[in-house]
Amino acid sequence: MATKRPEFTWENGYQEADQAQTAEADGEDQVEPESEGDYVPPPSVDLVTSPTHNHLGINVLRSWPTLYDGTNSPHGTPEWWQPRSEVDVLIVGAGPSGLGLAVSLLRQGVSFRIIDKADGPLAAGRADGVQPRFLETVSQWGLAAEIQEEGPIIERTAMYKDGEKLLFNRSHQSDSRYRGLHVITQGQIERIYIRDLLRHKTIVERSRTLAGFEIRGQDQEGSGFEAPEYPVRATVHNHQTGEEEIIQAKFLVGSDGGSSSVRKSLGIPFDGGTGCSRQNRMVMSSEHGCCAIIPREDGYIRLYTQLDVSQTGPISASRQARDPSFAESGGKVEVHSITPDEVLEQANKVFAPYKLKFGAPLSWFAIWKISERVARSYSSPDMRVHLAGDAAHVHSVLGAFGLNASILDVCNLGWKLGLASKGLADPKTLLPTYTSERRKHATRIIRVSGEYLRFISGSTLGVPDLDDVAALEAAHTNGTNGATTNGHANGNSTAHNRTKGDRAKDLEFIGRFFQQNGQFLLGVDCPYDESVVAPPRASDKNNTRLPIRVRNGVRAPNPRVCHATDRTGYLYDVFTGAGRFKLVVFASSLEGAEVRRQVARFGSALSDPKGFYRRYGREGLFQVVLVVKKLPFEFYEFAASEDGRGLLAPLLQLESTVVVYDDRAPDEDAHTTYGANHQKGAVAVVRPDLWVGTSCYPEETERLAGYFQGFLKV
């Protein structure tokens, strides 16, 4: 028997199950057109969501191939879809990272094609939660609300060990408007992205793989030879027709998963190894292993269970008890032969004396080994080919990092590819910062999620150390994998020998872990090292105080502000343009003589034909956001005055300039959040990926020019 989401009706003003529709057989209510041209809903199909089922039946998901299956639509491709053989970027892989990159590029006017080996989007399973930083990112693309409202939000964690409660408290709290960890399936995120692509006249090319690629005519400095405009020549194989197509691109991005063919073609080592509304998540562990429970949408839960598939493990013992002739692999359990009932049996040993049982058909079921690996580089030496998502890093499931790291990858890479594709930036200067910034984040994920996993599973297996690239290169030369391990002191303590000392150590670990990593678990703690796009800060020669306290290379804070007399929100709400730098000008109350002088100098620089603003792209590349410590009516009156017109005209005459009113109390307003200097004012450059690039006083326009000159081209 197949079970799926019921039909609903809103005839009584609210959503309720439609008993009449549910009772009808599928297909009997197909609408027929009354006249030519009438809209007729396309036929749906039911997709089986799990490769393995339980005794309660089979779970199916209703889907519409015409919407989500791209080139595999049974009705053919739309007339408006005219793929080009030459594009700026070819994306290989239409999972969350590939689709996220596509969404970013199309908002920058960058041409691309995106291919995927699967026949359609993911039906169920895999990633199941998005961090606040994920939502802050997709909010810039107008997609956050749809994702945010999908499922429950995790704010608390309950943790038990050998029957004792170790923790039941808030674990996911940040200053982001999105607060905690929002639950949504990976398949739903893919569908949200796909609908967005359709609105922009783009579809995913399904059942296609990258058969091979080459980089042609690479420029050699001083040779006088000019590289072709589209140096990447890729051969794409269509598995439906057997045909092959040549696509030429400026850049190629491999977002094709942990077994990435693009990464393998580049010969990049994959360092590491294989190891073991208000809602709560619960983690339990005992002498039998560990379980983690996460609340899901529509009343489902996801249960992670630690399994031992060795000859002496509980699953093997259980099989031998039922069947004395059991000799699978000499008594060692084959991973793909494990059944849901065996997993439930193992979980019940952890939960004893409580007992779990199936209450519905399985939505998804999978067995996998934890792999902790990071690509040694995310880019080819010539900066023409790049890796993103699982192609660049894989790690423990704890922390919900996989899906979330992918959005930060493609958001970082997207604006850099956009500038390089348009000829506005030097690829060899700007694109190397992709690896230097994002690889460090991935190695931290390995450490944090690995340490958390080992604690709850009672493992002493060391966490691979993948930070030192030079050591990894040397080890590779010597024929070893080079991934040294950091030992973990918490072993497995069984119920009958646990002591007060064990509990104290566990509590100490939990306190330290969440204090150090709480904001990292939410994506907001992600500093980048110094580079041309996040240079070291220079203090004022005459005053040691910096323009703002927020460091370069960290998440740009997003304080609450007033947008108009009848509307409030957040600073990010006024940011527009996926590839634009936001010049956030903190102008205090505009009453002091010095801050007025500084703002006037900044405005003059925007009008200067030789200044950075006009040289590098004007409103196409920059947006001015003026933050004033005034109420809206106070600002309107000042702007209309003679002094105000003379001071503000160069800023307000720009179409992209936005004014926000910093009317909150001094301990929580935007000026305090950024630590802006009220006497002189300040300018914070917020990069397109919402990281702080640099900062200066408003009059220091030459410092801004030097910053942009480091990676932009005139």
N, C-alpha and C positions, 0 to 999 in steps of 0.2 A: 504493500500500500504506500502510495506517495503522499507526502505531507508538504504543504506549501503555505505561504502567507495567505490568509483568507481574503475574499473580496470585501470591500467596504462600501458603505453608503453614508451620505451626509444629509439625508432627507429630513432628519429631525434636528439639524443644526449642529451636529457633532459627529465625529467618526465612530461608527459602530459596524460590527460584522453584518454583512448583507446575506441573510439566511437564504433568501430567494435565489440570489446569484450563485451562492456556494452549492446549492442543491442541483443546479443545472450542470449538465455534462459539458466538458470543454468543447468549444467550437460551435455549440448549438446557438449561441447568442451572437454569432458573427453578423455585424451590421452590413446591410446591403444598401448601395447608393440609390436614392430615389430619383436623382437626375444626374446627368453628366457633369462631372467636375466636383461632385460632393466629396468631402473628406471622408475616407474610410479608415478606421484604425488598422494598422498593419497586423498581421497574425503574430501571436507570441509563441514562444517555445518554452518548455520546462527543462531547465538544466539540472542534472543531478549534481549536488554540491559536494559530495564526499565519495572517495573511492571505496570506502568501507562503511558498512551499516551495522545497526544493532537490531534487536528483535522487534523494535517498534516500527520499523519500516524504513522508507527512503525519504530524505529531505530534498526538495527541488526548489529551484529559484526561477521565477518567471522572468523572461528576458525577451527583448525585441531585436532580432538580428539587424533589422534595417537601421536601428539607431547605433548599436554598439559594435558591430562586426566589421565596420569599415569596408574594405574592398571585398570582403566575403559576404556582403549583403546579398540575400537571394534575389533582390530586386535590381542588382547591378549598382554601379557607382553613379552619383549625381552628375547631372550635366555640367554643373559649375565646377566640378573638380577636374582641373587640367594640370597634372603633375609636370614639372619641368625636369629636364635632364641635367640642368646646371642649377645648383642651389648653394646658399651660403653654408648650410650645415646639414649633414646627413646624420640622423639619430638612429642607432641600432638598438632596439629594445623599447617596447611600449609598456613597461611597468611604471610605477610611480615616479622614478627618476627620469626616465625618458619622456614621459608625458608632461612632467613638471617643467622640464627644460623647454619642451615645445610651447607650453603656455607662456613661458617667459619670453621666448624669442618672438612669437607672433605679436606680442605687445610692444616690441621694439621695431617692428617692421623688418625683421630678419627672415629671409626665406629658408625653408627647410623641408625635408621629407623625413617621415618616421616609419620604420619598418619593424615588424615583430614576427617571430616564428609561430606564435600561437594563433589559433583560428579565431579567437575572441578574447575579451577581457577575462580576468580572473573571476571565477564563480563564487568562491568562498575561501576563507582561511588566510594564512600568512599574517601579515602585520595587522595589529588591532587597536592601535592608539596613537594619537597625535599630541605632541607637546605644544605648549603655548607659543613657542617660537615658530613652529610650523604654521600655526594659525596667523601669527603676525605677518609671516611671509606671504601666504596666499591671500591675506586681506588686501594686500597691494594689488592683487589681480581680481578682486571682487568676488572671491570664492569662499571666504572664511565662514560666513554665516551658514551656508549650506552644509559645510563640513562640521561646524561646531554643534549644530542642532541635531545631528544624526543619532547619537547615542548618549549614554550616561557620562558623567564626568567623575573621574577618580580624584578624591581629595585626601583620602586616608588609607592607611595600611594597617592591617591586623596581622601580627606575626606570632606564631606559637612554635615552641620547640619542645619535643617530648612531653606534650600535654600542658606545658606551662606557657602562659601568655607573656611574651617579651615586649610587645608593642601593640598599642591600639591608639593611634594618634594621627594628627595631620602630617602628611608626608609630601604632598604636592601643592605647595602654595607659593605663588610668585607675585611680583608687582605688575605682571602682564594683565591686560584686560581679560584674558582667557583663563587665568588662574591655574587650573589643574590639567590633568591628563584626560583628553576627550577620547571616548571610545568610538571607533568607526572601523569598518572592515576595509581592507586594502582594495577589494573589488569595488566597493562603493566609491572610494576616492578615484579609482581609475575611471569609473563611469562619469563622475563629476567633471574630470578633466576632458573626457571624450566629448561630452556635451558642449563644453567650452570650445573645443577645437571645431566642432560642427558649426557653432555660431560664427566662427571666423573662417568658414569655408575650407576646412582642413579635415582629412580623415586619416586613420591609421591604415597602412598597407599591410594586410594580414598574410599569414602563411608564407612569409618571405624571410630569407636568411642572407647574411653577408657571406658570399662565396669567397671573397678575397678583396684586397685593396692594395694600391701602391701610391706612393707620393712621387709625383713626376716633377722633373725640372727644378730641383731644389737649388735655390740661389746660393752661390758661394761668394763670400765677401771678396770684393776686388776683382772678380772674374769678368764683370761686365755683362754677365748673363742674367736676364730677368726671368723670374719664376712665372709660370702661368697663373692666371687669375684664379683658376679652380684646380689646384695641384693634386687634390685627392681624387683618384680614379677608382671607384668601387664597383664590384660586380655583385649584383643582387639576384638571387635565385628565387623564382616563384614556384613553390611546391604544389600549387594547384594546377598550373599549366605546364610546368617543366621548363618554362622560358627563363632566359637570363637577360638582365638589363644593365647597362652601364650608366651609373650616376656619377657626375663630377661635382665636387664640392670644395669649398674653401677649408672646411673643417669637418672632421668625423668624430662623433661621440659614441663610445661604447657604453651603453647602459643595459648590457645584456646578461646581467646576473653573475653569480659567484663563479660559474664556469666560463666566464667571458671569452669568446673567441677573439675579440679585439685585443684584449690584454695578452692572450697567448700569442697572437700574431706579432705583437710588439716585443715579445720576449721579456716582459716585465715580471720579475719574481713576485709571488704572492706569499709573503713571509708570514709565519705563524704555524699553527697546527690545529689538530682536532682534539677536543677535550670533552670532557663530559658536558542628572540631578545630583545630590550628594551620594556618592557611592564609595564603597570600600573595596580594597583588594585584600586578599588574605594569603599568607604564606605559612605553610606548616611543614615541619620536618621532624623526623624521628629516626630510630635505628633502622627503619625500613626505607629511608630515603626522604624525599621532599615533594610537596605539591604546592602549586600556586593557583589561586582562583581569581579570575578577573570578570567582573560583571560585563555583560554584553547587551546589545540592543534587543528589543522584542522579548525580554525575559530570559535570554540565553546566558550561559556562563561559559568561559573558557577555562579548562583545567589542564595545567601543565603537570606532568608526573615524571619523576626521575625513575628510570628503568635500568635494571641490571640484566643484560642478555648473555652473561657468561654461563659456563656449564654449572656453576654453583649458585646462580642467581635464583630468585623466587619464581620467575616465570618458567625457567627450566625445571625446577623442582616440582612445580604444579603440573606441568605436562607429563613428567615422569610418573607422578602419582596417579594421574588419570590413565596413562598408557605406558606400561612397563617397557614396551618395545621402542619408546621414543629415542630416536638416535639422530635427530636433525643436526647435521654438522658435528657429529660426535657428542651431542648433548648441548651444544651451544645454539641458542635461539637465533634463527634468521630474522633480521629486523622486519622485513616486509611480510612475515607470516604472523606477526603479533596482531591479536584481535582486540576490539574495544572492550570486551568482557575481561580480558587479561589485564588491560590497563586499569579498569575499574577495580579489579581484585587487588592490584598493587596499591591503588589509591586508598582503598578501605583499610589496608594494613597501616597506612600512615594516619588515617583519621580515627582509628579504633580508640574508644569503644563506639564512636558514631559510625553510621553506615550511609554510604551514597548509593543511589540507584538511578538508572536512566529514567527520565521523565518525558522524553520526546525523542524522535529520530535524530541521529547525529547530523549537525550542520556541516561539520568538517572533522576529519581525523587524519593525523599524520604522525609518523615516527621519524626523528632525525637526530643526528649527532651534532653537538655544538662544535662549530668551527670558528676559530679566532685568527683571522688573517687580514693583512693590510698590504695593498700593492706598494711596492717600493717607490714608485713614482706614479702620478696620476696622468702624466702627459708624455708624449713622445718627445725626443730631443729637439725636433724641429717645431714643436708646438702646434702641429696640424691635427693630431689625434689625442683624444682625452678620454678618461674613464670617469664614470659616475655611479653612485649607488653601490649595489652589491658587487659590481665589477671591480670596485676599488677597495671594498672592505666588507667583511662579514664578522659576526660576533655573537655573543650570548643573547638569548631572547630577553633577558631581564633588563628593564629600563626602557623598552620600546624604542630602541635607538635606530633600528634599521630603516624604517620608513622616514623617521625624522631626520636622520643624517642625510638621507637622499635629497630632501628638499633644501637643506643647507648647501649641499654639493652643487645642485643645479642653479640655485639662486646666486651662489658665488660665481660659478662658471658662466651663467647666462649673460650677465651684463658685460663681462669681459669679452666673451665671444661676440656680443652685439657690437661693441666698440671696434673690435678687430675686424669684423666682417665688413663694417662700413668704412674702414680705412681711417678711423678716428684715433686709433691707438696702435702702437707698435706691438705686434704679437710676441716678439721675443723679449720684450720688457714687461708687458702686463701679464701675459698668460702663465709664466712660471710661478706667479704668486698663487695660482690655483692650488698647486701641489703643496707649497709651503704653508698655506693657511688651512687647507682642508685635511691634509694628512695628519697633522698634529691633533686635530679633533678626533680623528678615527682611532689613533693610538690611545688617546685618553679613554675612549669608549671601551676599548679592549680591557684596559686596566679597571675601570669602574664597574662595568657589567660583569667582568670576570671575577672580581673580588666579591661582588654581591652574590653571584651564582655559587661560588665556592663556600661562602658562609652558610647559605641555607641548605646546601647539599652535603655539608660536612666534609668537603674535599680538601686534601692537602696538596693537590696538584698545583704547580706554580702557574702564574699568569705570564704569558710571553711578553718580553720587553722588546718593543718594535720601534722605539723612538730613535735610536742611534743608527741612521742610515749608513754611515761610514763603516760601522762594525758589521752591519748586515752585508755590505758589499765585500768586506774583507773575508767574512765567513763563507760567502758564496764562492769566492775565489779559491778558498781552501777546501771546498767540497762539503760544507755543512750548511744547515739552514740558518744558522746565526741567531735564532730566536731564543735568547736566554730567558730564564723564568725567574719570577719573583715569588718566593714561597709564601704560603698563607698559613698562619699559626692556628687557625680554628679547625680542629679535627672533628670527627663525628663522635658526639657524646651520647651514649645510649641511655634509655630511661632508668636502668637500674644502677648506673654508676655516676649519674650527674650530681654535682655538689653545688653548694652556694658559690664556690669560686668559679665554676663553669658559667653559672647564670650571670655573675658579675662581669665576666669577660664578654659574654654575649651582649649584655646591655652596653658595655663600654664600646664594643664594635659598632652597634647600631647607632649610638649617639654620635660617635665620631664620623661614621659613614654618611649619615644624612646631613650633618653639619658641614662637612667638606663638599658633598656632592649633590645636596638638595636642589640647588639652582641649575646644576649641570643636567640633572635628570629632567628638567623642564626646558632645556635648550637655551636658556637666557644667559647662562654662564659659559661663554665660548670666546675667550680672547684669542686674537691672532698675533703672531710675532711681527716685529718691525719689517717693513718692506716699502716699496715705492708707493703703495696705496695705504700704508699705515706707518708713516715715518715716526721717528722719535720726536717727542715734544721739546720745544725750545722755550725756556722761560724768558719773561720780559727782562731786559737788561737793567731797567731802572726800578723794577718792582718784581720781587721773586714770585708773586702770585700769578698763576697761570690764568688765561682767559676763562677756561672752564676746568672743573675738577675731573670730569669724565676723561678717561684715557683714550688715546688713539687705538684703533683695532679692537674695540669692544662693542657689544650691542648698544645701539643708540637708545637711551631711555625714552619711554613713551608716556609722559605725564598727562594727566587730565588738563584740559584747557577749555576756554570758551571760544566758540566759533562765531557766534552772532548773539544778538540780544535774546533770542528765543531758542538757542541751540548750543549744547555743550558736547564735548566728546574727548578725543585724545589727539595728541600731536600728529601721530601717523595718519589720522583721518584726512588731513589736508595734503599729504604727499601725493603727487601725481607724476606719471611718467615712469615706466618700468626701467628705463635706462638712464634716468636723470639723477644728477647729484643735487641734493637739497642743501642750500645755503641757509642755515637756520641762524637768523640774526637776532640776538638778544639785546634789546634796546632799552631795558629797564622802563622808567616812567617817561623817558624823553624830556625830562625837565632839567637835568644837570647839564652844565655847559660842556663838560668834557665828553659825555656820552653823545651829545648832539654833534660835537665836532667829529667824533669818530664815525658816527653814522653818515654824516655828510661826506666824509672822505670815501667811505665804502660806496655810496651812491654815485659819486663822481667816477669811480673806477669802472662801474658798470656802463657808463656812457662813453668811456675812453675807447676810441677805435683800436688802440694798441694794448688795451687791458686784457686780462685773461678771459673776461666774460665774452667779449666780442670775438676774440681770436679763436676760441675753442668751441663755439657753437651756440652761444646765446641761449634762448629759451628751449632750443632743441636738446641741450645738454644740462641746463641748470634750471632750478626752480628756487626762487627766493621766498623764504618763510619768515616774516617779521613777527617776533614775539614781543609784545609790549605789556608793561605793567600798568594798564589802564582798563577801565570799563569801556564797552563799545561806544556809548554816547560821548564819553570823554575823548576818545580817540577821534571820532568824527568831528567834534568841535575843534580839536587841535589841528587836524588835517585840513580843515577849511580855513584856518587862520593864515595870516601872511607868513608867519614864521614856519608854520607847519607845511604850507605849500612849497616853500623854498627848500625845506629839509627833505621832504618825503617824495617830491615829484619824480626824481630819478628811479625810485623803487616802485612807486605805485603805477607808473606808466607802463610797466612791463605786464603783459597779459597773465603771466604765470604767477605773479606775486600774490601771496596770501597773507593776511594779517590774522593773528590769533591773539586773544586777550587773556593775559595771565592773572586771572582774578581770584585765584584760590589763596588760602592763608600762606604766610611766608615760609612755613615749615613743610609745605607740600606742593608749592607752585613749580612751574617749569624752570624758573631761574634758579631756585634752590636745588631742584633735581639735577640739573646740569652743573651746578656750582658756578653760574655765570657771574662775572664781575659787574656789579651795578654801576660803578663809577665810570668805567670805560665802555661797557658793553662787550659783546663777544660774537664771534661767528663760529659755528660748528658745521663742518662739512659732513653730511650724512651720505654715505655711499648708496648706490642703488639697491644693495642687499641689506640695507638698514644697519650697517656698522658705521661707527665714527671713523672717518678717514683722517682728518686733522682738524685743528682749531687755531684761531688767532684772534687778535683784537681787530675790530672793523677796519681800522686804518692800515693794517698790515696786508694790503692787497698784493704786494710783491711776494709775500710768503705764500699766499694762495696761488699766485702765478707759478711759483717754483714747484709747488706740490703737483699741479696739473701738468706742468711741463715734464715732470718725471716719467709720465706714461702716455700722455696724449700727443697727437700730431696736429699741426696746424693745417 
